[in-house]
Amino acid sequence: PGIKTDVHVGLYTWARFEDCKEKNGFTIPWLITNTKETEDVIAYALCVGMQVMSWSYPENGSLRDLVEKYHLYPITTLTTLSSSHHQQLLSAGITLCSDIVKNPTAVDILSLPEDKKQQILQEAKSVCMNA
């Protein structure tokens, strides 16, 4: 909370784009962040022709909009999991609540009692369904 992407990130992103655009065939740089952004970074990006997507920008098509539209809720939103459980699942490539819903046995790596696994699965289903 309270963290914003500032203009220095835009400057760095533009510089990296300039460094590698020809070799990699890049045509448009993108600055994508899961934080909010400052007005300065948006002004800079618009000035140089860089696309910006952040948690709340652009007004239609922000990262928040995409998460909600496609139900891409990360497992870190699950309150039935501890931080260490989040880390174990993330290390195993399980990043979204929908990953657990599609493959309920994914939580087996946590070595939890069956009732706890069912709680996790129910919460993941609830997050995906109520979104």
N, C-alpha and C positions, 0 to 999 in steps of 0.2 A: 504493500500500500504506500502511495505517495511517491513511488519511483517513476520518473519520466525519462523517456529517451530524448536527449538533448542534441543540439546541432553538431556537437563534436562527433557523434555517431554517424550522422549524415555525411560529414566531411570525410571520415574514415571510410565509409562505404563507397563514396564516390571515388576516392583515391584507389581503393582496391579494384574497383570496376575498371578504372583507367589503366591500371597495371596489367590486367589480365583479359581485357575484352577481345583483343585481336587474336591472341593465341587460342582462346576458347570459343570464339564466335559469338560473344555476348553482344546484345544490341541495346538492352534497356536494363539499368540497374534497379534493383528492388531493395528497399529497407523494410523488413518485416520484423515486428517485435510484439511480444505479449504484454507490453506495458503501454501506458498512455504516452503521448508525445508532446513536445513543446511546440508552440507556434513557430519558433525559429527554425526548427528542423523541417517543418512542413513548408515554410516559405523557401528555405534553401532547396529542398527537393523539387518544388515546383519550378524554381528558377533554372536548375540544371537539367530538368527532365527526368528525374528519378521518381519511380513509383514508391508510395508509402502505404503500408498496411500495418495498423497497430490495433490494440484492443478496442479502440473506439473511433478509428479513422480508416477509410472514409466513412461518411455518414451511412451510406448503403454499401455494404461489402466489407465491413470491418472484420477483424479476426473473431470478435464476439459473434457477429452475425453468422459467420461460417461455422463456428462451433455449435451454435444453436440450430442452424439449418440442417446440418449433417450429423447432429448428435455425437460430436467428437469430444465427449467429456473424459478428461484424463482420470486415471485411477486414483490420483492424489485427491480427488473430490470425495472419495469414499471414506466415511468416518469410522467404518467398521474395521479399517486397516490401520495398523500402527505405521510409523515412519519406516521402521525396519522392514515391515511387510511390503510397503510401497517400493522400497529399494530392491527387495528380492524380485518382485514382479517386474519392475522396470529393467533390471539386469537380465531377465529372461525374455525381454522383448514384449512384455505385456504392458501396453501403455494406455489403452482406452478401456472404459467400462464395457463397451461393446465387445471387446476381446474376451472378457470374462463371460458375458452373456452367450456369445457364440461358442465358447469352449469352456464350460464349467469346470473341467478337470484342470484348467490352468492354475487354479488355486491350490492344487495338491502339492505343489512345491513348497508351500508354507508350513506343512506338517502341523496342521491345526485339527482340533476335533471336528467331526462331521457337522455338528450343529453350528459351529462358528463359520465353517465354509458355506453353509446354507444361508447364514445371515449376510455374508459378503455377496453371494450370488443374488439374493433378494434385493439388497441395496443397489447393486449394479443394474438390475432389471428396472428398479424403480427410477433410477437416474435416467436411464435410456428411454423409458416409457413416458415419464412425466415431463420430459424436456419440450 
